[in-house]
C-alpha cells in the first residue's frame, strides 16, 4: 500500500516539475521578448527616421556579411571535381529568384494588409510556380559532373 502511494506521489511530483519547467520557460521567453522589444519599440516610435536608417543599415550589413562569407568559403574550399561548378548564368538565376521571391512576398503582404484573400492565394500560387521553374532552370544551368575515372587496379 505504501509503495503505491509513493509511486502516485512521485508521478504527481514529476508532472508538477514538468509543468513548472514549462511555465518558467514561457515566463522567461516572455520576459526576454519584452526586454528586447520594448527598447526597440521606444526607439521606433521616438525617432522613426533614425530607426529606419539603423534597421536598413543593419540589414544591408548582414547581407554583405553573408555574401562575403560565402565568397571566402568558396575560395578557400578545395574543389571537389564531383560537384558541378557554379556558372554565371546560375548565379544570375539565383539573384533573380531572390528578387522574385522578395517581390512575391511583398505583394502577398500588401494583399493581406488590404484583406484581398483571393489575390493572396493566386499570388502565392503564381510565385511558387515561377520560383519552382527558375529553380529547375538554375539546376540545369550548372555544369555537369565530371565523369569518374575508374581506379587503376594492379591485379589486371
Steps between C-alpha positions, in 0.01 A plus 500: 500500500779740591683439171188581299457830685868582452478424127193719468668785686814456288293520181324815620832658598649415160198648322526810720869538414427473129216752519712733713788478253261580215360800689851627581600455136195692375547777759871528417425520129239769559738699721783473248266601217387802702859600584591489132187649346423781743817707437462438126139617515605814689772566239260437210230731632721784624742522203338345194754612243799399709341162572431440130855594403643282777291195409569534127871550571513189719311299239740616229800419717358155564451437129855618424633277780319191369618561142859565609507189717364291213762633258783439746382147577471417130848634435670314781310174456670228306334438169314173483498379138179310569307817577380713213655845473275800530471688174428869448151412374438296814607791723279741300202266535563476876488880533191512279331237716575703814359819347188325373453330837526829690268668251243223536519513879456878495204476265342231719550724807334791321204283402477367856504853641207588273319173581500380140513131584429369151783706353732376774436137408539572128818700568654225710412232244651703215818582692549139609468381140738770372759425769470126442558548127797729557646246743477230235665726242773594747583139580514423128728802443776357718776311326467126499702288738836372386485136399672280756822341384519142620790429728784301358497149627839333537356149482415521129 
